[in-house]
Amino acid sequence: MTNPLNQSQLRRWHSLRLKLCLSCPIIAPALAALQFFPQAGRGNLGPVGVDARGRVFLDVAWSSQRSDGEIAFATLHETLHLLLRHHDRRHNRHPMLWNIAADFVINDVVHNLGDDSLKPVRVEAALWRERDVPDMPESLSTEDVYTY
């Protein structure tokens, strides 16, 4: 038997993805290719994650407590990990530190995406260069942020 919360949240993510495709047409093909999978309590993996195949794993309890703007932010965030090929570019770098560097780069970009129909809202826990590392220069590559 399927969990009604899982099904409700999956429908919500699919609906918001469609709105994002319309408001961010340049990345619509990547957004459309995402596949969503509910997971309970992702623990230290974070509430949302994507693998190199475009499978997005989401904590449905976390998702049910977020606004549409926060879900939009998470969806765009995970899509940019794929578009920027962070899985391929990590090489021998420390996985957690590489992901942190990638998140700083991505979150600056996501903050400027969307439109009035669905504006992404940064989740409070998201890394943010201006708040968390204000002396880090803008527009660095993920490799440069990792080194920084």
N, C-alpha and C positions, 0 to 999 in steps of 0.2 A: 504494500500500500504506500502511495506517495504522501509525503508530508505536505499539508496544505500551505504552510508557511514557505516552504521551498518553492512550490509552484507559484505562489503569489509573488515572491521576490524575483523569480526568474522572469515572469511576465513583465514586472516593473523594469528590470534591467534591459529586456528586449525592447520595450516601449521607449525608454530613454535613449537607447542606442539609435533607434530610428530618428528621434529628434536631433541627436548629435550629427547623424549623417546629413541631415538637411541644413544644420547650422555650420558644419565644418566639412563642406563637400570635398575639399582637397584630400582629406584622409578617410572619406566615406568608404572606399573599398576595404581598407584595413579594419575599420569599425565593423563593417558588415560581415567580415570573415571571423570575428570573434565567436567563440563557443563558451557558454557560461555553464559552470558546474557548481552546485551548492555544496558547501562543506560546513560541518559544525565545528566550532572552536579551532581555528587554524593555529592557535598558540603563538609561538614566537615567529611564525611565518608571516604574521600580519593578517589583517582581515581580508585582503584581496591580493591575488598574485596571478601572474601569467607565465606560461611556459613558452618555449620557443615555437611551439606549434599553434599558438594563439588560443590556447585553452585558458580561460579565466576561472580561477577557483575563488569562491567568495564565501565568507562567513555570513550566513543568512540572518543570524541574530544581530550582527553588527549592521548589516544592510537595512534591516527593518527599522533601525533607529536613526537613519540618516535621511537628510532632505534630498530632493531630486537633484539639486545643485551639487551636493556632495557625491552622489552616485555618478553624476556626469563627470566630476573631477576625477574620480577613481577610474572610470571607463577610459577617459582620454589619457590618463597617466599610464595605464597598462598598455594602451595602444601605442603610445610613444616609445615604450620599452621595445616593442616589436619593430616599429619603423626605424628606430635608431640602432637596431641590431645589437642591443646590449648583451644578449646571450652569446653572440658570436665574438664580440670585442673584448670580453673579460679576460680571455687567455689564462695566464697563471696568476692573476691577481686574486687577492682575498675576496671571496664571494660577498660577504657582508659589507666590506668597505667599498667594493665596486658598486654594489646596489645603492649604498648611501650617496656616493658620488653621482650616480645616474639619477637618483631622485632629486638632488639639488638642481641638476640641469633641466630635467623634465618639469618639475614644479614651476620653474620660472616661465616655461613655455605655456603650460596648461593655463596658468593664471590669465593669459592673454587670448585664449581661445573662446569659442562659443559666441552667442549673440543674445539679444534680449529674450528670445524664446526659450533659451536654456543656458543660463550663465553658470559655468562651473564655480563651485564654492570650495575653497581649500579646507580640508578637514583639519581641525586644530592640531592634531598630532603630526601632520605632514611636515617634512623638512622644508625650510624656507630660507633661502640665502639671506635676504634682507633682515630677517629676524634672528636666525641662528648663527650666521657667519657674516656679519655686515661688512667686514673688511675684505672678503673674497671678491675679486673682480667679477664683473658681469660677463656674460657671453663666453665662458670657458667651455671647452669640450669636456666630456666625461673623463677622458684620460687626464686632462689638466686638473680637473677638480680632484680626482683621485690622488694625484701627486701633491696637490696643494694640502 
